């Protein structure tokens, strides 16, 4: 899972296995260690309800909770992402597509094929 923070927006990009885990009700978590005992953790998990998205930041953990029904609908569709405003925070949760300009990411089997990549499209139809 990748995290991008810009101003008052939070963007999480998940690979196919991470979307599958989340859809099965399992949380997905990553961390960045700045120095010993200085760790930023970020996670996404499913919650109750149908369309609610909540965000929190406590004890060095940025957490996003999305209704399980909404996650399952998104995971089984062609939708790129889930977008919401949680208070003042703009949240984007997206499927991580293969980068068209970085050759090493073109080989990553866990990312989604980029919809604009002719090579990827050709591989899907075989």
C-alpha positions in Angstrom: 0.0 0.0 0.0 1.3 3.4 -0.9 0.5 6.6 1.0 0.4 10.1 -0.3 -0.3 13.1 1.8 -0.7 16.5 0.3 -2.2 19.4 2.2 -5.5 18.2 3.6 -5.8 15.1 1.3 -4.9 11.5 1.9 -4.4 9.0 -0.9 -4.0 5.2 -0.4 -3.1 3.0 -3.4 -3.6 -0.7 -2.9 -2.3 -3.7 -5.0 -4.5 -6.6 -6.0 -3.6 -8.8 -3.0 -4.2 -5.9 -0.6 -7.6 -5.2 -2.1 -8.4 -8.9 -1.8 -7.4 -8.9 1.9 -9.4 -5.8 2.6 -12.4 -7.2 0.8 -12.1 -10.3 3.0 -12.3 -8.1 6.1 -8.6 -8.1 6.9 -6.8 -4.8 7.6 -3.9 -3.7 5.5 -1.1 -1.8 7.2 2.3 -0.4 6.4 4.8 1.7 8.2 7.7 4.1 7.7 10.5 4.2 10.3 12.1 7.6 10.4 14.4 6.8 13.2 14.4 4.3 16.1 11.1 4.6 18.0 9.8 7.1 15.4 7.4 5.2 13.3 4.5 6.3 11.2 1.9 3.6 10.7 -0.9 3.8 8.2 -3.7 1.3 7.8 -7.0 0.8 6.1 -9.7 -1.5 7.5 -13.3 -2.4 7.0 -16.1 -1.3 9.3 -19.8 -1.5 9.7 -22.4 0.3 7.7 -22.9 0.7 4.0 -21.0 3.8 2.7 -19.3 5.5 5.6 -15.6 6.4 5.5 -13.8 7.6 8.7 -10.2 8.7 9.3 -8.3 9.1 12.5 -4.7 9.8 13.6 -3.7 8.6 17.1 -0.3 7.6 18.6 1.4 7.8 15.2 -1.2 5.7 13.3 -3.2 7.2 10.4 -6.2 4.9 10.0 -9.0 4.9 7.5 -12.1 2.8 8.0 -14.4 2.1 5.1 -17.8 0.2 5.3 -17.3 -3.4 4.3 -20.1 -3.4 1.8 -18.5 -0.4 0.0 -15.1 -2.2 -0.1 -16.5 -5.4 -1.5 -18.5 -3.5 -4.2 -15.3 -1.6 -5.2 -13.1 -4.7 -5.1 -15.3 -6.6 -7.5 -15.8 -3.8 -9.9 -13.8 -1.8 -12.5 -14.1 1.3 -10.3 -10.6 2.9 -9.9 -11.3 4.3 -6.4 -13.4 5.3 -3.5 -13.5 9.0 -2.9 -14.9 10.8 0.1 -14.6 13.8 2.4 -14.2 12.9 6.1 -14.5 16.1 8.0 -12.0 18.5 6.4 -9.9 15.5 5.0 -10.2 14.6 1.4 -9.7 10.8 1.1 -8.9 8.8 -2.0 -8.6 5.0 -1.9 -7.4 3.6 -5.2 -6.3 0.5 -7.0 -2.6 0.7 -7.7 -2.2 0.6 -11.5 1.0 -0.3 -13.3 3.2 2.7 -14.0 3.7 3.3 -17.7 7.0 5.2 -17.3 8.9 3.0 -14.8 10.1 -0.2 -16.4 10.5 -2.0 -13.0 6.8 -1.4 -12.1 5.7 -2.9 -15.5 6.9 -6.3 -14.1 5.1 -6.1 -10.7 2.5 -8.9 -10.8 0.6 -7.4 -7.8 -0.4 -4.1 -9.4 -3.4 -3.7 -11.7 -2.8 -3.5 -15.4 -3.0 0.2 -16.5 -6.2 0.8 -18.6 -4.2 2.9 -21.0 -1.4 0.4 -21.6 -1.9 -1.4 -25.0 0.6 -4.0 -24.0 -1.3 -4.9 -20.8 -4.6 -4.9 -22.7 -3.2 -7.3 -25.2 -2.1 -9.6 -22.4 -5.6 -9.7 -20.8 -7.3 -10.9 -24.0 -5.1 -13.9 -24.5 
